Amino acid sequence: MNIHWTQGNTIQLLENGEEFYPAVQEAVAQAREEILLETFILAEDKVGIALKDALVQAAARGVRITLTVDDYGSPAFSESFLAELRAVGITLLVFDPRPRAFGMRTNLFRRMHRKLIVIDRTVGFIGGLNFCADHLGDYGPEAKQDYAVRVTGPIVGDMHMALRQTLAPARKRFRWPRRAAPLAAGAPISQTGGVSMALVLRDNDRHRTDIERSYRMAIRLARREIIIANAYFLPGYRLLRDLAKAARRGVHVQLILQGQPDMPWVRATSMVLYDYLIKAGVEIHEYCQRPLHGKVAIVDDEWATVGSSNLDPLSLSLNLEANVMIRDRAFNRELRSNLTGLMHNHCQLARPSGTPVLRYWRLGLGWLMFHFLRRFPAWAGWLPAHKPSLLPGHRRVDGAQTLTDESEQGAV
């Protein structure tokens, strides 16, 4: 694993849609040349429509825009929604479109789960928020708790390169509209601040374990404190072992996990690991105010991460993910203050199993889970090793995105 650290960046923490969406809207409104945007979910609700309107306005003044969505996360748009994008030359691409079987989506595995935005190669956004209304507080009890960051400086060049690498194979295979984003790397980006950052990706080629290994390296080097807030916590057994070892050597290890998950199986599967971690001295705080969707962590005063990767088998072994690693004391203090506030005000401390029967049941299930996690990456390799494609998403037939001929697919 070779992580490329860049110096001289600035970073701004954005909590939930109330901070993230206005920041993106402002940056889009100021765009002059190019917008590249990847998201797992783009919903045709008030958030998605507001983004679409802002992109249409930018394209109308000459900005080149490429918008990439995942076919599983964003399975369909109305014809009117697509027509507005098409009218101003916005390139809409769909990652790995697959036909439905008996009305059900068939492309669950190997998803494009990243959330990346680069505007004019000067400002970037990365985090866990999709473009949908359930990231706003007024959505109700099911509104998600999540984080992203706005960045400037040389790290934006790495983010731009990552987006270009996704687009490059597809560009060779089908005809792009006049305003398609160029693939030129551009000049080096000047330093804008004092933050050290690294973009770490997970793919199914050369970077299969980079994010997990970055977490494990930070955990192994921890001396005082680890705080991890993660929506779907079912990591590999090596990462679990590293957390337990850190707690046993005196590191204050705190996990913020879902107490009211948006998917009921999440808490049930995570709980089988509770006794093992609590016995080692790990504190587990269940966030109960709303569904937790964040994917952030801090270690001591020096290291933090924000991104799209959950600590579960899908994110760590199958999906395309993107996290940024951060070395900056001021950012660590801000994120630590936020997470500590969650623990103190909106979490309940998990306790060990109360009865011997329940403890032994969890012990047996935990043993099976550990062996499952140990072998899952190898098993994942047995899944169909198709090469996911990026296809144009403007044409529709019978209400589904049919995109282009099979001969025009471009591997990503």
C-alpha positions in Angstrom: 0.0 0.0 0.0 1.5 3.3 -1.1 -0.5 6.3 0.3 0.3 9.7 -1.4 0.2 12.4 1.3 -0.2 16.0 0.0 0.7 19.0 2.0 -0.8 22.5 2.1 -4.6 21.8 2.1 -7.6 23.3 3.8 -10.5 21.3 5.2 -14.0 22.1 6.5 -16.1 19.6 8.4 -19.7 19.5 7.2 -22.3 17.8 9.3 -25.5 16.4 7.8 -27.4 17.8 4.8 -28.0 21.2 6.5 -24.3 22.0 6.1 -23.3 19.8 3.1 -25.9 20.7 0.5 -25.6 24.5 0.8 -21.8 24.2 0.6 -22.1 22.1 -2.6 -24.8 24.5 -4.0 -22.5 27.5 -3.4 -19.5 25.8 -5.1 -21.7 24.8 -8.1 -23.0 28.3 -8.4 -19.4 29.6 -8.6 -18.2 26.9 -11.1 -16.8 28.3 -14.3 -15.2 25.4 -16.3 -15.9 21.8 -15.0 -17.9 19.8 -12.5 -17.3 16.1 -11.9 -19.6 14.4 -9.5 -20.0 10.8 -8.3 -22.7 9.7 -5.9 -24.3 6.4 -5.0 -27.8 7.8 -4.6 -29.3 10.7 -6.5 -33.0 10.8 -5.5 -35.6 12.7 -7.5 -36.8 14.5 -4.3 -36.2 18.1 -3.1 -32.5 17.5 -2.6 -31.9 15.8 -5.9 -34.0 18.3 -7.8 -32.2 21.3 -6.2 -28.9 19.7 -7.3 -30.2 19.1 -10.8 -31.4 22.7 -11.0 -28.0 24.1 -9.9 -26.2 21.8 -12.4 -28.5 22.9 -15.2 -27.9 26.6 -14.5 -24.1 25.9 -14.4 -24.2 24.0 -17.7 -26.3 26.8 -19.3 -23.4 29.3 -18.7 -20.9 26.9 -20.3 -19.7 24.6 -17.5 -18.8 21.1 -18.6 -20.5 18.6 -16.2 -20.3 14.9 -15.8 -22.6 13.3 -13.3 -22.1 9.6 -12.4 -24.6 7.6 -10.4 -24.8 4.0 -9.3 -27.5 1.9 -11.0 -28.4 0.1 -7.7 -28.5 3.3 -5.6 -30.2 5.5 -8.3 -32.2 3.0 -10.4 -34.5 5.4 -12.3 -35.3 9.0 -13.1 -38.4 10.6 -14.8 -38.2 11.6 -18.4 -38.6 15.2 -17.5 -35.6 15.0 -15.1 -33.5 13.5 -17.8 -34.7 15.9 -20.5 -33.5 18.9 -18.5 -30.0 17.4 -18.2 -29.9 16.5 -21.8 -31.1 19.9 -23.0 -28.0 21.6 -21.6 -25.5 18.9 -22.5 -24.9 17.4 -19.0 -23.3 14.0 -19.3 -25.1 11.5 -17.1 -23.4 8.2 -16.6 -24.8 5.1 -14.8 -22.4 2.7 -13.1 -23.0 -1.0 -13.9 -26.6 -1.0 -15.1 -28.3 -4.4 -15.0 -31.8 -5.6 -16.0 -34.3 -6.4 -13.3 -35.5 -10.0 -12.6 -39.1 -10.2 -11.6 -39.0 -6.5 -10.8 -36.1 -6.9 -8.4 -32.6 -5.3 -8.8 -29.9 -7.9 -9.5 -26.8 -5.8 -9.1 -26.3 -5.8 -5.3 -22.5 -6.5 -5.3 -19.5 -4.4 -6.5 -21.3 -1.1 -6.3 -19.9 2.4 -6.9 -20.5 3.7 -3.4 -18.2 6.7 -3.6 -19.3 10.3 -3.0 -16.9 12.6 -4.7 -17.2 16.1 -6.2 -14.5 18.2 -7.8 -15.3 21.7 -9.2 -12.9 23.5 -11.4 -10.0 21.5 -9.9 -10.1 24.1 -7.0 -12.6 22.7 -4.5 -13.6 19.2 -3.7 -16.1 17.4 -1.5 -15.9 13.8 0.0 -17.9 12.0 2.6 -20.8 9.7 3.3 -23.8 11.9 2.2 -25.9 11.0 -0.8 -28.2 13.5 -2.5 -31.5 12.6 -1.0 -33.9 14.2 1.5 -33.3 11.7 4.3 -30.0 13.5 5.1 -32.0 16.5 6.3 -33.5 16.9 9.8 -36.9 17.7 8.5 -37.2 14.3 7.0 -38.3 13.1 10.5 -37.1 10.3 12.8 -35.4 8.4 10.0 -33.2 11.4 9.0 -29.5 10.2 8.9 -26.6 11.5 10.9 -23.6 11.9 8.6 -20.4 13.8 7.7 -18.5 15.1 4.7 -15.6 17.6 4.2 -15.0 20.5 1.8 -11.3 20.6 0.8 -9.0 22.8 -1.3 -5.4 22.5 -2.2 -3.3 19.7 -3.8 -5.6 17.0 -2.5 -8.2 18.2 -5.0 -5.8 17.2 -7.8 -5.8 13.6 -6.4 -9.6 13.6 -6.3 -9.8 14.9 -9.8 -7.4 12.2 -11.0 -9.5 9.5 -9.3 -12.6 10.8 -11.1 -10.8 11.0 -14.4 -9.6 7.4 -14.0 -13.2 6.2 -13.6 -14.2 8.1 -16.7 -11.3 7.3 -19.0 -12.2 3.7 -20.1 -15.8 4.7 -20.8 -14.7 7.7 -22.9 -12.9 5.4 -25.3 -16.0 3.3 -26.0 -18.8 5.7 -26.8 -19.3 9.2 -28.2 -19.4 11.9 -25.7 -21.4 15.1 -26.1 -19.7 18.4 -26.8 -19.6 19.5 -23.2 -18.1 16.2 -21.8 -15.5 16.8 -19.2 -11.9 16.8 -20.5 -9.4 14.2 -19.3 -6.3 16.5 -19.2 -4.7 16.4 -15.7 -4.1 20.1 -15.6 -1.3 22.1 -13.8 -0.3 21.3 -10.2 -2.6 22.8 -7.7 -1.2 25.4 -5.3 -1.2 25.0 -1.6 -4.0 26.8 0.3 -3.4 25.9 3.9 -1.5 23.7 6.3 -3.4 20.4 6.4 -1.8 17.1 5.4 -4.2 14.8 3.5 -4.3 11.6 1.5 -7.0 10.2 -0.7 -7.4 6.5 -0.2 -9.5 4.4 -2.6 -10.9 0.9 -2.6 -11.5 -0.9 -5.9 -11.5 -4.5 -7.2 -8.1 -4.2 -8.9 -5.0 -2.7 -7.3 -6.5 -1.2 -4.1 -8.6 -3.9 -2.7 -7.5 -3.4 1.0 -6.1 0.1 1.1 -8.8 1.7 3.3 -8.9 -1.2 5.7 -5.1 -1.3 6.0 -5.1 2.5 6.6 -7.5 2.0 9.5 -5.4 -0.9 10.9 -2.2 1.0 10.7 -3.7 4.0 12.6 -5.2 1.7 15.2 -1.9 -0.1 15.8 0.0 3.2 16.2 -2.6 4.6 18.6 -1.3 5.6 22.0 -4.1 7.4 23.8 -7.5 7.4 22.0 -9.5 5.9 19.2 -13.0 7.0 18.3 -14.8 5.3 15.4 -18.3 6.3 14.3 -19.5 3.9 11.6 -22.9 3.0 10.3 -22.4 -0.6 9.4 -19.9 -2.2 11.7 -18.9 -5.7 10.8 -15.2 -5.5 10.0 -12.7 -8.2 9.3 -11.4 -10.1 12.2 -7.9 -8.5 11.9 -9.3 -5.1 12.5 -11.4 -6.3 15.4 -8.3 -7.9 16.9 -6.3 -4.7 16.4 -9.1 -2.8 18.3 -9.1 -5.3 21.1 -5.3 -5.2 21.4 -5.3 -1.4 21.5 -7.8 -1.4 24.3 -5.8 -4.0 26.3 -2.6 -1.8 26.0 -4.4 1.1 27.6 -5.8 3.0 24.6 -9.2 4.5 25.2 -11.2 2.9 22.4 -14.7 4.2 21.8 -17.1 3.0 19.0 -20.3 4.9 18.0 -22.6 2.4 16.4 -26.2 2.3 15.3 -28.8 2.1 18.1 -31.7 2.9 15.7 -30.4 1.5 12.4 -32.2 2.2 9.1 -31.9 -1.6 8.4 -32.9 -3.9 11.4 -30.3 -6.5 10.6 -27.4 -4.1 11.2 -27.7 -3.9 15.0 -28.4 -7.7 15.2 -25.3 -8.6 13.4 -23.1 -6.0 15.1 -24.2 -7.1 18.6 -22.6 -10.6 18.2 -19.2 -8.8 18.4 -20.1 -6.7 21.5 -19.0 -9.1 24.2 -15.6 -9.8 22.5 -14.9 -6.0 22.3 -16.3 -5.0 25.6 -14.4 -7.8 27.4 -11.2 -6.3 25.9 -12.1 -2.8 27.3 -13.7 -1.2 24.2 -16.6 1.2 24.9 -19.5 0.8 22.6 -21.9 3.7 22.4 -25.2 3.1 20.6 -26.4 6.3 18.9 -30.2 6.4 19.4 -31.4 9.8 18.2 -31.6 8.9 14.5 -30.0 6.4 12.1 -26.2 6.8 12.0 -24.8 6.9 8.5 -21.4 8.4 9.2 -18.1 6.8 8.3 -15.5 8.8 10.4 -12.7 8.1 12.9 -10.0 9.8 14.8 -6.8 8.5 16.4 -5.0 10.5 19.1 -4.4 14.1 18.0 -2.8 13.3 14.6 -5.0 11.1 12.4 -8.6 11.2 11.2 -10.7 9.9 8.3 -13.9 10.9 6.6 -15.4 9.1 3.6 -17.8 6.7 2.1 -16.5 3.3 3.4 -18.4 1.5 6.0 -16.6 -1.1 8.1 -18.5 -4.0 6.7 -17.9 -6.8 4.1 -19.6 -4.9 1.2 -17.4 -1.7 1.7 -14.2 -3.5 2.6 -14.3 -6.3 0.0 -16.6 -5.4 -2.9 -17.6 -1.8 -3.4 -15.8 1.2 -4.9 -15.1 3.5 -1.9 -13.2 6.7 -1.2 -11.9 8.1 2.1 -9.7 11.0 2.9 -7.0 10.6 5.6 -6.3 13.7 7.5 -3.4 14.8 9.7 -4.3 18.1 11.4 -4.7 18.8 15.1 -7.4 21.5 14.7 -9.6 19.2 12.5 -9.1 16.3 15.0 -10.2 18.6 17.9 -13.3 19.7 15.9 -14.4 16.2 14.9 -13.6 14.8 18.4 -15.8 17.5 20.0 -18.6 16.6 17.6 -18.3 12.8 18.3 -18.0 13.3 22.0 -21.1 15.4 22.0 -22.9 12.5 20.3 -21.7 10.1 22.9 -22.6 12.3 25.8 -26.0 13.5 24.6 -27.5 11.0 22.2 -26.0 7.6 23.0 -26.4 4.8 25.4 -23.5 2.6 26.6 -23.8 -1.0 25.5 -23.4 -3.6 28.3 -22.3 -7.2 28.1 -24.9 -9.9 27.7 -27.0 -10.2 30.9 -27.6 -14.0 31.1 -25.3 -17.0 30.7 -27.6 -18.4 28.0 -27.4 -15.2 26.0 -23.7 -15.0 26.5 -23.1 -18.5 25.2 -25.5 -17.9 22.3 -23.5 -14.8 21.3 -20.2 -16.7 21.9 -21.2 -19.4 19.4 -22.6 -16.9 16.9 -19.6 -14.7 17.4 -17.3 -17.6 16.6 -19.1 -18.3 13.4 -19.1 -14.6 12.6 -15.3 -14.3 13.1 -14.6 -17.2 10.7 -17.0 -15.7 8.2 -15.3 -12.4 8.4 -11.9 -14.1 8.1 -12.8 -15.8 4.9 -15.2 -13.3 3.3 -12.6 -11.5 1.1 -11.7 -14.8 -0.5 -15.3 -15.8 -0.9 -16.1 -12.4 -2.5 -13.6 -13.3 -5.2 -15.9 -16.1 -6.3 -18.7 -13.8 -7.1 -19.1 -12.9 -10.8 -16.0 -11.0 -11.7 -17.7 -8.9 -14.3 -16.1 -5.6 -15.3 -18.6 -2.9 -14.3 -19.5 -0.5 -17.1 -20.3 3.2 -17.3 -23.0 3.9 -19.8 -24.8 7.0 -20.9 -28.0 7.5 -18.9 -30.2 9.7 -21.0 -32.3 7.2 -23.0 -35.1 5.3 -21.4 -37.4 2.5 -22.5 -40.4 1.3 -20.5 -39.4 3.4 -17.5 -35.9 2.0 -17.1 -32.6 3.4 -18.0 -31.5 1.4 -21.0 -28.5 3.6 -21.7 -26.7 2.2 -24.8 -25.9 -0.8 -26.8 -23.9 -3.6 -25.2 -21.1 -3.1 -27.7 -20.5 0.4 -26.3 -19.8 -0.6 -22.7 -16.6 0.7 -21.2 -15.0 -1.2 -18.3 -14.2 0.7 -15.2 
